[in-house]
């Protein structure tokens, strides 16, 4: 069984909104930092870019500068779900979006490197046309 499964990607036009969801089957989900990353077309795995992260209790969030003010990360620990609300989409948001779990301690800088995340989903494609 896949531990993280993303959904909600698709085609959008510039200015549209999409909501991504990640269903987690991690036992310690309610005590796990969750993050969203994206990999642009043609980029290598090592170049997954940080998008957003949320602490285990939802009290702390972090965003990349490129999405701050447009994207919102949230979680529902009762349902083992993490969401990424994406508003005012731009063509440069086109990428494969991955949900990931980080079992470390929250720090707004430490949650940004993709290598600090131990579990990954298969990704969901978001394509934004101009």
C-alpha positions as CSV (number, residue, x, y, z in Angstrom):
1,X,0.0,0.0,0.0
2,X,1.3,3.4,-1.0
3,X,1.9,5.5,2.1
4,X,1.3,8.8,0.4
5,X,-1.1,9.3,-2.6
6,X,-1.6,12.7,-4.3
7,X,-4.7,13.7,-6.2
8,X,-6.2,16.8,-7.7
9,X,-3.8,17.7,-10.4
10,X,-4.9,18.6,-13.9
11,X,-5.0,21.2,-16.6
12,X,-5.6,24.8,-15.7
13,X,-5.4,28.2,-17.3
14,X,-3.4,31.1,-15.8
15,X,-5.4,32.7,-13.0
16,X,-7.3,29.5,-12.2
17,X,-7.2,27.5,-8.9
18,X,-6.6,23.9,-8.1
19,X,-6.6,22.0,-4.9
20,X,-4.2,19.2,-4.4
21,X,-4.7,16.5,-1.8
22,X,-2.4,13.9,-0.2
23,X,-3.8,10.9,1.5
24,X,-1.4,9.5,4.0
25,X,-1.3,6.0,5.6
26,X,1.7,6.8,7.8
27,X,1.1,5.6,11.3
28,X,2.6,8.7,12.9
29,X,1.0,11.1,10.5
30,X,-0.4,13.4,13.3
31,X,3.2,13.9,14.5
32,X,4.8,14.2,11.1
33,X,5.8,17.4,9.2
34,X,4.3,17.3,5.7
35,X,5.6,19.1,2.6
36,X,4.8,19.7,-1.0
37,X,7.5,19.8,-3.6
38,X,7.5,20.1,-7.4
39,X,9.6,19.0,-10.2
40,X,9.5,21.0,-13.4
41,X,9.6,19.4,-16.8
42,X,13.0,18.2,-17.8
43,X,14.4,18.6,-14.3
44,X,16.2,15.9,-12.5
45,X,14.9,14.3,-9.3
46,X,17.6,16.1,-7.3
47,X,16.1,19.3,-8.4
48,X,12.7,18.9,-6.7
49,X,11.8,22.4,-5.5
50,X,10.3,23.2,-2.1
51,X,6.7,24.5,-2.3
52,X,5.3,24.4,1.2
53,X,5.4,22.6,4.5
54,X,3.3,22.4,7.6
55,X,4.1,21.3,11.1
56,X,2.4,18.3,12.7
57,X,-0.2,20.4,14.5
58,X,-0.7,22.8,11.6
59,X,0.5,25.8,13.7
60,X,3.5,26.4,11.6
61,X,3.8,26.7,7.8
62,X,6.5,27.6,5.4
63,X,6.3,28.6,1.7
64,X,8.7,29.3,-1.1
65,X,8.9,32.9,-2.2
66,X,7.4,31.9,-5.6
67,X,4.1,30.7,-4.2
68,X,3.7,32.8,-1.0
69,X,0.4,34.6,-1.1
70,X,-1.0,32.3,-3.8
71,X,-0.7,28.8,-2.3
72,X,-2.0,27.6,1.1
73,X,-1.1,24.3,2.8
74,X,-3.4,22.8,5.3
75,X,-3.9,19.4,7.0
76,X,-6.6,17.4,8.6
77,X,-5.1,15.0,11.1
78,X,-8.4,13.3,11.8
79,X,-8.5,12.2,8.1
80,X,-4.8,11.9,7.4
81,X,-5.0,14.4,4.7
82,X,-2.8,17.3,3.5
83,X,-4.0,19.9,1.0
84,X,-2.4,22.4,-1.2
85,X,-4.8,25.2,-2.3
86,X,-3.3,26.8,-5.4
87,X,-4.8,30.1,-6.5
88,X,-3.8,32.5,-9.3
89,X,-1.9,29.8,-11.1
90,X,0.8,30.8,-13.5
91,X,2.4,28.8,-16.3
92,X,5.6,28.6,-14.3
93,X,3.7,26.5,-11.8
94,X,3.6,23.7,-14.3
95,X,5.2,20.7,-12.7
96,X,4.8,17.3,-11.1
97,X,3.7,17.9,-7.5
98,X,4.8,15.6,-4.8
99,X,3.6,15.1,-1.2
100,X,6.3,14.1,1.3
101,X,6.7,13.3,5.0
102,X,9.4,14.6,7.3
103,X,9.8,13.0,10.7
104,X,12.2,15.6,12.0
105,X,11.7,18.7,14.1
106,X,10.0,21.8,12.7
107,X,12.3,24.6,11.6
108,X,11.2,26.9,8.8
109,X,14.6,26.5,7.1
110,X,15.3,22.9,7.8
111,X,12.0,21.7,6.3
112,X,13.0,23.1,2.8
113,X,15.6,20.6,1.5
114,X,13.9,17.6,-0.2
115,X,16.5,15.2,1.2
116,X,15.1,15.7,4.7
117,X,11.9,13.9,3.7
118,X,11.7,10.2,4.0
119,X,8.4,9.3,2.4
120,X,7.2,10.4,-1.0
121,X,4.1,10.0,-3.1
122,X,4.0,9.2,-6.8
123,X,3.1,12.8,-7.7
124,X,0.3,14.5,-9.5
125,X,0.8,16.6,-12.7
126,X,-0.3,20.2,-12.8
127,X,-0.2,22.0,-16.2
128,X,-1.0,25.7,-16.5
129,X,-1.5,27.3,-19.8
130,X,-1.2,31.0,-20.5
